[in-house]
Amino acid sequence: MTVTEKTKIADLLKWKRGAEEVLRRFGIEHCSRCSAMEIETVEEGAISHGCDLRELLDALNKLDDA
């Protein structure tokens, strides 16, 4: 699965092994426990927490699929 800016955080956590650790490295690990993760996208999480979207997507897309 390719992670894009429109990927929902909940889907990301189901589909990519190690996604929670990557979110932690980027300072947005609480997104994995937030009730909004079902509707919030990777882009929205990155913007709301001030991390670089391109760098985050690159790191997430290096992960293996679950």
Backbone bond lengths (Angstrom), bond angles and torsions (degrees), N, CA, C in turn:
res aa  C-N    CA-C-N  psi(-1)  N-CA   C-N-CA  omega(-1)  CA-C   N-CA-C  phi
1 M - - - 1.445 - - 1.529 109.12 -
2 T 1.295 116.09 134.83 1.453 121.41 175.60 1.524 108.86 -94.00
3 V 1.300 116.31 127.13 1.459 121.62 178.08 1.524 108.00 -85.55
4 T 1.329 116.20 129.11 1.463 121.91 176.37 1.523 108.56 -120.23
5 E 1.311 115.40 175.10 1.469 119.44 178.36 1.520 112.13 -62.20
6 K 1.336 117.57 -22.27 1.471 121.44 -177.79 1.527 113.57 -93.27
7 T 1.335 117.46 -0.70 1.465 120.98 178.05 1.528 109.51 -66.32
8 K 1.302 116.29 130.94 1.467 121.18 176.13 1.535 109.18 -70.24
9 I 1.315 116.24 141.40 1.460 120.62 -178.32 1.528 110.89 -60.90
10 A 1.309 117.90 -38.87 1.469 120.82 178.77 1.528 110.56 -61.16
11 D 1.333 117.67 -41.83 1.463 121.25 178.53 1.519 110.43 -66.08
12 L 1.310 116.34 -43.08 1.455 121.48 178.11 1.528 110.87 -54.20
13 L 1.322 116.81 -46.66 1.461 121.27 -177.82 1.524 112.06 -66.63
14 K 1.314 117.84 -27.82 1.467 121.53 177.26 1.527 111.54 -79.76
15 W 1.323 117.13 -35.06 1.459 121.77 -168.63 1.521 115.77 -97.90
16 K 1.331 118.80 -15.37 1.462 120.65 -176.46 1.524 110.99 -124.91
17 R 1.336 116.19 119.16 1.460 121.30 175.55 1.519 109.65 -66.75
18 G 1.315 116.95 129.40 1.455 120.74 177.61 1.521 114.51 87.98
19 A 1.327 117.50 5.81 1.469 120.48 -177.68 1.525 111.75 -62.35
20 E 1.318 116.83 -38.23 1.466 119.38 -178.57 1.535 110.54 -63.45
21 E 1.314 117.14 -38.40 1.469 121.00 178.35 1.534 110.99 -65.42
22 V 1.329 116.88 -40.03 1.470 119.83 177.46 1.525 109.62 -64.19
23 L 1.307 117.77 -43.83 1.466 120.36 177.48 1.527 110.16 -59.30
24 R 1.312 116.61 -38.71 1.468 121.43 178.92 1.540 110.40 -63.26
25 R 1.325 117.19 -43.87 1.473 120.93 179.73 1.526 112.18 -61.95
26 F 1.331 115.86 -30.21 1.457 120.65 -179.69 1.527 112.36 -91.83
27 G 1.325 116.63 3.41 1.458 120.67 175.73 1.511 115.11 79.80
28 I 1.337 116.45 19.03 1.465 118.57 -179.73 1.530 111.34 -125.94
29 E 1.342 115.76 33.41 1.460 119.73 -177.60 1.517 113.05 -62.33
30 H 1.340 117.41 -26.78 1.463 119.33 -179.44 1.533 111.61 -66.47
31 C 1.337 117.77 -15.67 1.468 120.33 175.44 1.525 111.03 -61.91
32 S 1.324 117.07 -27.76 1.460 120.26 -178.79 1.527 112.66 -75.17
33 R 1.317 116.90 -10.09 1.470 121.02 179.11 1.529 112.69 -117.96
34 C 1.307 116.93 0.73 1.465 121.92 -175.60 1.528 110.56 -81.78
35 S 1.310 116.15 141.61 1.466 119.62 179.20 1.527 112.12 -66.26
36 A 1.325 117.64 -19.22 1.470 121.07 179.22 1.522 112.94 -80.26
37 M 1.346 118.52 -4.71 1.460 120.34 -175.92 1.522 112.63 -62.24
38 E 1.327 117.84 -21.20 1.463 121.25 177.64 1.526 112.12 -70.17
39 I 1.338 116.75 -26.02 1.459 120.21 -178.01 1.524 113.47 -117.64
40 E 1.336 117.24 -18.49 1.466 120.74 -177.43 1.524 110.59 -80.55
41 T 1.329 115.52 136.95 1.457 120.90 178.94 1.529 110.52 -91.31
42 V 1.317 114.89 166.89 1.466 120.54 175.91 1.531 109.52 -58.58
43 E 1.317 116.78 -41.55 1.467 120.68 179.18 1.528 111.32 -60.93
44 E 1.319 117.31 -46.51 1.461 120.78 -179.38 1.524 111.15 -63.52
45 G 1.327 116.79 -39.47 1.460 120.14 177.61 1.517 111.91 -64.20
46 A 1.337 115.93 -43.59 1.470 120.60 179.76 1.521 110.97 -63.27
47 I 1.310 116.70 -45.07 1.469 120.74 -178.86 1.528 110.46 -65.25
48 S 1.329 116.45 -46.92 1.462 118.88 -175.24 1.529 112.84 -68.35
49 H 1.346 116.59 -20.13 1.461 119.49 -179.32 1.520 113.01 -113.22
50 G 1.334 116.66 8.19 1.456 121.32 171.70 1.513 116.86 69.09
51 C 1.332 117.39 32.05 1.467 117.68 176.91 1.529 109.97 -108.23
52 D 1.315 115.74 159.31 1.459 122.17 -176.86 1.527 110.21 -73.43
53 L 1.324 116.52 116.14 1.464 121.85 -175.71 1.519 111.48 -61.67
54 R 1.326 118.55 -45.70 1.479 121.53 -177.59 1.527 110.66 -61.46
55 E 1.312 117.23 -45.16 1.470 120.72 179.50 1.534 110.61 -63.74
56 L 1.319 116.15 -40.97 1.462 120.44 178.56 1.525 110.87 -63.03
57 L 1.325 117.10 -47.24 1.467 120.60 179.31 1.525 111.11 -61.75
58 D 1.307 117.41 -42.02 1.469 120.72 178.25 1.527 110.73 -58.78
59 A 1.325 116.66 -45.29 1.464 120.85 -179.19 1.530 111.23 -66.02
60 L 1.314 116.91 -42.01 1.469 120.42 -179.46 1.521 111.75 -67.35
61 N 1.310 117.47 -37.13 1.462 120.19 -178.57 1.513 113.16 -75.81
62 K 1.313 118.67 -9.90 1.467 121.84 173.64 1.520 111.73 -81.70
63 L 1.338 116.97 -13.57 1.459 121.43 -178.71 1.520 111.05 -75.18
64 D 1.338 115.74 154.35 1.464 121.53 174.88 1.524 109.23 -78.51
65 D 1.333 114.79 150.06 1.461 119.37 174.19 1.518 109.53 -69.70
66 A 1.316 115.48 148.64 1.473 120.91 179.68 1.521 110.21 -76.36
